[in-house]
Amino acid sequence: MKHNRIIYIVGIVGLATLILMLTITSPTGIGPLGVLLFFTTLYLVFFCVISLLLQAFVRLAFKRKMLKKKDYLYSAVLAFGPIMLLTARSFGAISLWTVALIIIFLSLAEFLVYKRI
């Protein structure tokens, strides 16, 4: 239960950092390290949100109170999907083909988590 609190605290701090970054700076003025911080913080926020959704699903579907290690790995892989979509959008290369490739990549990564652990 303690690790759940850490994930939620990191998600809230990340969301506050994102809001602060979006209100104070611009993408041209923030520099490369700021862009890296933005994507990292966005990933942490998505990881927190997907972990919350997965925890609700596990409680309803499997009647478990706690998430297992594998569940957190599933969340970590799924949280990378919106980051890849945003990166493709920033390059201007968003299309049906790009979305299909991202879905295939996420499916393969989820399958790897399923088989390895």
FITOR-743224 format. One line per field, with one value per residue (C-alpha): residue number from 1; chain; x, y, z. Coordinates in steps of 0.5 Angstrom, whole numbers. Example, Ala and Ser with C-alpha at 12.3 -4.5 7.8 and 13.67 -1.06 7.14 Angstrom:
// residues 2
num: c(1/2)
chaine: c(A/A)
xx: c(25/27)
yy: c(-9/-2)
zz: c(16/14)
// end
This chain:
// residues 117
num: c(1/2/3/4/5/6/7/8/9/10/11/12/13/14/15/16/17/18/19/20/21/22/23/24/25/26/27/28/29/30/31/32/33/34/35/36/37/38/39/40/41/42/43/44/45/46/47/48/49/50/51/52/53/54/55/56/57/58/59/60/61/62/63/64/65/66/67/68/69/70/71/72/73/74/75/76/77/78/79/80/81/82/83/84/85/86/87/88/89/90/91/92/93/94/95/96/97/98/99/100/101/102/103/104/105/106/107/108/109/110/111/112/113/114/115/116/117)
chaine: c(A/A/A/A/A/A/A/A/A/A/A/A/A/A/A/A/A/A/A/A/A/A/A/A/A/A/A/A/A/A/A/A/A/A/A/A/A/A/A/A/A/A/A/A/A/A/A/A/A/A/A/A/A/A/A/A/A/A/A/A/A/A/A/A/A/A/A/A/A/A/A/A/A/A/A/A/A/A/A/A/A/A/A/A/A/A/A/A/A/A/A/A/A/A/A/A/A/A/A/A/A/A/A/A/A/A/A/A/A/A/A/A/A/A/A/A/A)
xx: c(0/6/8/1/2/9/6/0/5/9/4/1/8/9/2/4/10/7/2/7/12/6/4/11/15/14/17/22/25/25/31/33/33/26/23/26/23/17/16/19/14/8/10/10/3/0/3/0/-7/-6/-4/-11/-15/-12/-13/-20/-21/-17/-21/-28/-26/-21/-23/-16/-14/-7/-4/2/9/6/1/5/9/3/2/9/8/1/4/9/3/1/8/9/3/5/12/9/5/10/14/7/7/1/-3/-7/-1/3/-3/-3/5/4/-1/3/9/5/2/9/11/5/6/14/12/6/12/18/15)
yy: c(0/5/4/7/13/14/14/18/24/23/24/30/33/32/35/41/42/41/46/51/49/51/57/60/58/57/51/55/59/52/49/42/40/43/39/33/35/36/29/26/29/28/20/20/23/18/13/15/16/9/6/9/6/-1/-1/0/-5/-10/-9/-10/-15/-19/-17/-16/-10/-9/-9/-14/-12/-15/-10/-4/-6/-6/1/3/0/3/10/11/10/18/20/17/20/27/26/23/29/34/31/32/25/23/18/12/8/12/10/3/2/5/0/-6/-3/-3/-10/-13/-9/-12/-19/-19/-17/-22/-27/-25/-24)
zz: c(0/1/-6/-8/-4/-7/-14/-13/-10/-15/-20/-16/-16/-24/-25/-21/-25/-32/-30/-28/-34/-39/-36/-35/-41/-48/-52/-55/-49/-45/-48/-49/-42/-41/-46/-43/-36/-40/-43/-37/-32/-37/-37/-29/-30/-35/-31/-24/-28/-32/-25/-22/-27/-27/-20/-20/-26/-21/-15/-20/-24/-20/-13/-11/-6/-9/-15/-17/-20/-27/-26/-25/-31/-35/-33/-35/-42/-43/-40/-46/-51/-50/-50/-57/-60/-57/-60/-67/-67/-65/-72/-76/-78/-74/-79/-79/-80/-74/-69/-72/-71/-64/-62/-65/-61/-54/-56/-57/-50/-46/-49/-47/-40/-40/-42/-38/-31)
// end
